[in-house]
Amino acid sequence: MGEPAVEHLRIRLAGLHRALRAAVERQARIAARLTRPDLTPYCVTDEQVGVLLDEVHGLTEAMAEPYIPARPEPEAERLLRRRASAEGVTLPLDALATRFGLTRADQDALLLVAAPELDRGYERIYAYIVDNLNRRLPSVELLVTVGAISAVGVAGGAESAGGPGPEEGPGSAGARLALRRDLGPTGPLRRYGLLRAHGEAAVELSQELVLGPGVLEFLLGWGGDVGLLGHDPGEVVEPEPRVLSAYLSSDRLTGLGRALGAGDIDLAGLWGCPPDGQLDAVQALARGAGAPLRRLTTDPEADLRTAAALGALLWIPTDDLHGEQPHGQHAETVSVALLRSRVPVCLTGLKPWRPAGLLAARAYAELTVPAPGLGDRRAMWSSALPDLDGPLLEDLASRYRMSGGELRAVAAVAGAGARLAGNGRPEPVSDHIEPAIATVTRGRSGSAVHSIVPRRTVEDLVLPDAQLNQILEIASAFRAWPRIAETWGFARRTAHGGVKALFTGEPGTGKTMSAEIVTGMLGLELLKVDLAQIVSKWVGETEKNMEAAFRQAEESHAVLLFDEADSLFGKRGEVKHGTDRYANLEVGYLLQRLEASDGLVILTSNLKDNIDPAFTRRFHFVVHFPRPTATE
């Protein structure tokens, strides 16, 4: 790879050398008006710079290999690309241009900064062009001057007597300003870190620039991962495949995006989205606004400036602003920055974040994003995995409430599994979906729960027919509930979500095993609550631990099992002691959280009468496990 990479640099540098000569001659004409013989020992003379130009041009000639014959640069570059493509390689400079969206002018600037790493003679040439021997590193001023000459293709015009005078300069003022903008902090080279500021300059035009780590080695073909050479932490790249649903293409969401793009509003809120589902909603909003999307990082004001320069929509996930502030953000800091700006912003979160001062100062509108219904989930699965057949699509949409990010991960893992298992001929992706789902969703056990992989089947269960049929009905009901609730309209008639079951009976009668069997029939993971980790002597800590258990089960699309649940779901009683009040609060919280859960929750108890009646009324299934008979 090194040979074509170096040849490509030689071709491109040869063209830049002509631009450097033109810039030198322009500077010489300016210097001729200011010539002072006493300054000669302290500057680069015209004769010296001519020798230096010959030397660095000789470097590129020495770099030439018999890879392709010497030709005019455009033709030579085309031949080089054709040869490299035939060998199955991509030229490093082309790889950088594709990965980071670099224009021809950006590439020239990158090469001008790289040149002093190849020959220090460039440093004195650069110092001559900017008329300052102390400024030997390439600066924004130098890159604009040489880049403007290169852009207009001045190969000999500035060298002729009829070339432009020093007052006019090569290239139009507009072109020079465009170069100046692209070489600034928000331009791609510095935004991605391919070029980095060296030291501090009083004015941006004097800012010296150096290559980012690994860029020179990559340009020379010495290897490296192009994705690791630069990174823009605020950039949001639209993921593939695009996961579509009826809501994400609805008039309400796209209309809100159009209002942002037209300037009718400049602050939008999308509330109710879980973290994994926010990206797709915000991407749909940005498409409606016709603007690129950027995300808040660690510096709100810098993020707003960059978004303004790029004409982008700034996305702020407000869940990051609460609690421990894991990203170093503070809600007040962000709010103050937003008050001073009019950059269009989208706020997202599970819960609304609406500072009154911010709503008063900006034009605000919001939407509550509903959880994807059965039809939406069917569309999302279909867009992520287009080859799925109808019955499998319906089954997956019924059992799993996955976000767009999870669906993309499942599609990628299933595709990789199909390619590996096919021994050269890929197997059907549908055969690898269930293992892919397990890979993506399982293994998230925390301190409050631990995972149980179902291994036993219905054949291992010994129960009377009535109880056995009830166990089978639980799995069938959970599969059918989305259709019953959403297609048949029962969701409007009940506040309950998901399916809840209570298993009662003496120890050893098969309650926990039945929970494992139901989970296995559904192809899900079983998360068993660890009561020792849930219950705490500290006020409010038990509720927090229970919330973590429910949240983990929902994020993992798992069945949640409370084994021996008497201690948590006991009857509420009269408050006679201080602890009674808090015990009743815990039971009250559990009632609300159990009702709000959309998954399958199973409780087991040895003493049914100890369960609070309010819980019993909320169970869809109550199965009593009798002691086995001698025959059983």
Secondary structure as the mmCIF struct_conf table of DSSP 4:
data_model
#
loop_
_struct_conf.conf_type_id
_struct_conf.id
_struct_conf.beg_label_comp_id
_struct_conf.beg_label_asym_id
_struct_conf.beg_label_seq_id
_struct_conf.end_label_comp_id
_struct_conf.end_label_asym_id
_struct_conf.end_label_seq_id
HELX_RH_AL_P HELX_RH_AL_P1 GLY A 2 ALA A 32
TURN_TY1_P TURN_TY1_P1 ARG A 33 LEU A 34
HELX_RH_3T_P HELX_RH_3T_P1 PRO A 37 TYR A 42
BEND BEND1 CYS A 43 CYS A 43
HELX_RH_AL_P HELX_RH_AL_P2 ASP A 46 MET A 63
TURN_TY1_P TURN_TY1_P2 PRO A 66 TYR A 67
BEND BEND2 ILE A 68 ILE A 68
HELX_RH_AL_P HELX_RH_AL_P3 GLU A 73 ALA A 86
TURN_TY1_P TURN_TY1_P3 GLU A 87 GLY A 88
HELX_RH_AL_P HELX_RH_AL_P4 PRO A 92 PHE A 100
TURN_TY1_P TURN_TY1_P4 GLY A 101 GLY A 101
HELX_RH_AL_P HELX_RH_AL_P5 ARG A 104 LEU A 118
TURN_TY1_P TURN_TY1_P5 ARG A 120 ARG A 120
HELX_RH_AL_P HELX_RH_AL_P6 GLY A 121 ILE A 129
TURN_TY1_P TURN_TY1_P6 VAL A 130 ASP A 131
TURN_TY1_P TURN_TY1_P7 LEU A 133 ASN A 134
BEND BEND3 LEU A 137 LEU A 137
STRN STRN1 SER A 139 SER A 139
HELX_RH_AL_P HELX_RH_AL_P7 VAL A 140 ALA A 151
TURN_TY1_P TURN_TY1_P8 VAL A 152 GLY A 153
BEND BEND4 ALA A 155 GLY A 156
HELX_RH_3T_P HELX_RH_3T_P2 GLY A 157 GLU A 159
BEND BEND5 SER A 160 SER A 160
TURN_TY1_P TURN_TY1_P9 ALA A 161 GLY A 162
BEND BEND6 GLY A 163 GLY A 163
HELX_LH_PP_P HELX_LH_PP_P1 PRO A 164 GLY A 165
TURN_TY1_P TURN_TY1_P10 PRO A 166 GLU A 168
BEND BEND7 PRO A 170 GLY A 171
HELX_RH_AL_P HELX_RH_AL_P8 ALA A 173 ASP A 182
TURN_TY1_P TURN_TY1_P11 LEU A 183 LEU A 183
BEND BEND8 GLY A 184 GLY A 184
TURN_TY1_P TURN_TY1_P12 PRO A 185 THR A 186
BEND BEND9 GLY A 187 GLY A 187
HELX_RH_AL_P HELX_RH_AL_P9 PRO A 188 ARG A 191
TURN_TY1_P TURN_TY1_P13 TYR A 192 GLY A 193
BEND BEND10 LEU A 194 LEU A 194
STRN STRN2 LEU A 195 HIS A 198
BEND BEND11 GLY A 199 GLY A 199
BEND BEND12 ALA A 202 VAL A 203
HELX_RH_3T_P HELX_RH_3T_P3 GLU A 204 SER A 206
STRN STRN3 GLU A 208 LEU A 211
HELX_LH_PP_P HELX_LH_PP_P2 GLY A 212 GLY A 212
TURN_TY1_P TURN_TY1_P14 PRO A 213 GLY A 214
HELX_RH_AL_P HELX_RH_AL_P10 VAL A 215 LEU A 219
TURN_TY1_P TURN_TY1_P15 LEU A 220 GLY A 221
HELX_RH_3T_P HELX_RH_3T_P4 VAL A 226 LEU A 228
TURN_TY1_P TURN_TY1_P16 LEU A 229 LEU A 229
TURN_TY1_P TURN_TY1_P17 PRO A 233 GLY A 234
STRN STRN4 GLU A 235 GLU A 235
HELX_LH_PP_P HELX_LH_PP_P3 VAL A 237 PRO A 239
BEND BEND13 GLU A 240 PRO A 241
TURN_TY1_P TURN_TY1_P18 ALA A 246 SER A 249
BEND BEND14 SER A 250 SER A 250
HELX_RH_AL_P HELX_RH_AL_P11 ASP A 251 ALA A 262
TURN_TY1_P TURN_TY1_P19 GLY A 263 GLY A 263
BEND BEND15 ASP A 264 ASP A 264
BEND BEND16 ASP A 266 ASP A 266
STRN STRN5 LEU A 267 TRP A 271
BEND BEND17 GLY A 272 GLY A 272
HELX_RH_3T_P HELX_RH_3T_P5 PRO A 275 GLY A 277
HELX_RH_AL_P HELX_RH_AL_P12 GLN A 278 ALA A 289
TURN_TY1_P TURN_TY1_P20 GLY A 290 GLY A 290
STRN STRN6 LEU A 293 ARG A 295
BEND BEND18 THR A 298 THR A 298
HELX_RH_AL_P HELX_RH_AL_P13 PRO A 300 LEU A 310
TURN_TY1_P TURN_TY1_P21 GLY A 311 GLY A 311
HELX_LH_PP_P HELX_LH_PP_P4 ALA A 312 ALA A 312
STRN STRN7 LEU A 313 PRO A 317
HELX_RH_3T_P HELX_RH_3T_P6 THR A 318 LEU A 321
BEND BEND19 HIS A 322 HIS A 322
TURN_TY1_P TURN_TY1_P22 GLY A 323 GLU A 324
TURN_TY1_P TURN_TY1_P23 PRO A 326 HIS A 327
BEND BEND20 GLY A 328 GLY A 328
HELX_RH_AL_P HELX_RH_AL_P14 ALA A 331 LEU A 339
TURN_TY1_P TURN_TY1_P24 ARG A 340 ARG A 340
BEND BEND21 VAL A 343 VAL A 343
STRN STRN8 VAL A 345 GLY A 349
BEND BEND22 LEU A 350 LYS A 351
HELX_RH_AL_P HELX_RH_AL_P15 ALA A 356 ALA A 361
BEND BEND23 ARG A 362 ARG A 362
STRN STRN9 TYR A 364 THR A 368
HELX_LH_PP_P HELX_LH_PP_P5 VAL A 369 PRO A 372
HELX_RH_AL_P HELX_RH_AL_P16 LEU A 374 ALA A 384
BEND BEND24 LEU A 385 LEU A 385
TURN_TY1_P TURN_TY1_P25 PRO A 386 ASP A 387
HELX_RH_AL_P HELX_RH_AL_P17 GLY A 390 ARG A 399
HELX_RH_AL_P HELX_RH_AL_P18 GLY A 404 ALA A 421
TURN_TY1_P TURN_TY1_P26 GLY A 422 GLY A 424
BEND BEND25 ARG A 425 ARG A 425
HELX_LH_PP_P HELX_LH_PP_P6 PRO A 426 PRO A 428
HELX_RH_3T_P HELX_RH_3T_P7 VAL A 429 HIS A 432
HELX_RH_AL_P HELX_RH_AL_P19 ILE A 433 THR A 441
BEND BEND26 SER A 447 ALA A 448
STRN STRN10 VAL A 449 ILE A 452
HELX_RH_3T_P HELX_RH_3T_P8 VAL A 458 ASP A 460
HELX_RH_AL_P HELX_RH_AL_P20 ASP A 465 PRO A 482
HELX_RH_PI_P HELX_RH_PI_P1 ARG A 483 THR A 487
BEND BEND27 TRP A 488 GLY A 489
HELX_RH_3T_P HELX_RH_3T_P9 PHE A 490 ARG A 492
TURN_TY1_P TURN_TY1_P27 ARG A 493 ARG A 493
BEND BEND28 GLY A 498 GLY A 498
STRN STRN11 VAL A 499 GLY A 505
BEND BEND29 GLU A 506 GLU A 506
TURN_TY1_P TURN_TY1_P28 PRO A 507 GLY A 508
BEND BEND30 THR A 509 GLY A 510
HELX_RH_AL_P HELX_RH_AL_P21 LYS A 511 LEU A 522
TURN_TY1_P TURN_TY1_P29 GLY A 523 GLY A 523
STRN STRN12 LEU A 526 VAL A 529
HELX_RH_AL_P HELX_RH_AL_P22 LEU A 531 ILE A 534
BEND BEND31 LYS A 537 TRP A 538
TURN_TY1_P TURN_TY1_P30 VAL A 539 GLY A 540
HELX_RH_AL_P HELX_RH_AL_P23 GLU A 541 SER A 556
TURN_TY1_P TURN_TY1_P31 HIS A 557 HIS A 557
STRN STRN13 VAL A 559 PHE A 562
TURN_TY1_P TURN_TY1_P32 ASP A 563 GLU A 564
HELX_RH_3T_P HELX_RH_3T_P10 ALA A 565 SER A 567
TURN_TY1_P TURN_TY1_P33 LEU A 568 LEU A 568
BEND BEND32 PHE A 569 PHE A 569
STRN STRN14 GLY A 570 GLY A 570
HELX_LH_PP_P HELX_LH_PP_P7 LYS A 571 ARG A 572
BEND BEND33 HIS A 577 HIS A 577
HELX_RH_AL_P HELX_RH_AL_P24 GLY A 578 ALA A 596
BEND BEND34 GLY A 599 GLY A 599
STRN STRN15 LEU A 600 SER A 605
BEND BEND35 ASN A 606 ASN A 606
HELX_RH_3T_P HELX_RH_3T_P11 LYS A 608 ASN A 610
STRN STRN16 ILE A 611 ILE A 611
HELX_RH_AL_P HELX_RH_AL_P25 PRO A 613 THR A 616
TURN_TY1_P TURN_TY1_P34 ARG A 617 ARG A 618
BEND BEND36 HIS A 620 HIS A 620
STRN STRN17 PHE A 621 PHE A 625
HELX_LH_PP_P HELX_LH_PP_P8 PRO A 626 THR A 629
BEND BEND37 ALA A 630 ALA A 630
#
